[in-house]
């Protein structure tokens, strides 16, 4: 029995690559992969693919109240999600 691979996908837009991954999981081409979470840096249309597939989604914006947060702070927030 193969060990299952837990996958997280980061998106920033339409989610065309995410859609391909989901289709590959559905068709069992990726038979050993479990898509666990999708994280976007803004409200992105691609989040709907994940939601329709039953995957948890999160938005971690780079701009909060008109101010851009540091890349380090943004990455830290993303890592928190991935660690959970």
N, C-alpha and C positions, 0 to 999 in steps of 0.2 A: 504494500500500500504506500503510495507516494504521500509525502507531507504536503498539505495544502498550503498554497502561497496566499497570504493576505495582502491585498493590494489597496493602496491609496492613490488617488489621481488628483493632481492639481490642475485647475483650468482657469482660463481668464476670458473666455468668450463663448463661441458657438458650441464647443464641445464635440467637434467632429471626430477627434481621436478617441475621446471617451465613448462616443457612440459606437465606434469600431470595436473597442474593447468589449463593451456590453454585448454587441452582436456576436463576437467571438466566444464569449462565455455562454450565451444562450445556445449557440450552435454546438457547444461542447468542443470546439476547436481548442479553446483554453479550458481544458477539463479539470485542471488542478488549481484554478485560481478563484479566490473569493474576493469580490470587490467589496471592501468594507466601508470606505468613506471617500467623499469627493469634497475638495476644498477649493473655493474660488476667491479671488481677490476683490470681487465686486459681484453684484447681482448679475449673473451671466445666464444667457439662454440655455447653455449646456447643462445647468443644474437640473433642468426638468428631466433629462435622460436618466440621471441618477435617481431622482425621486420616483419616476415611473418604474424603475427597476427595483425599487424598495431599498435603496442605499441611503444612509445618512449623509446629509449635505451640510456644509458650513460655509459662511462667508466671513472672511477676515480682510476687511478693507485696508488699503494703504492710506486712504484719506479719511480722516475722522473729524467732523465738524469743520471742514474746510482746511484742515492742517494735515500735511503728509507726515505719517509716523516714520521712524527710522526703519531701515531694512532689518536691522537687528531685532527691533521690537516686533515687527511683523513676523519674521521667521520664528521668533520665540513663541508667538501665539499659535502659529501653524504647528510647530513641534508639540505643543501642549495637546492639541487635538489629536495628532498622530499617535502620541504616546498612550492616550486613553483608548 
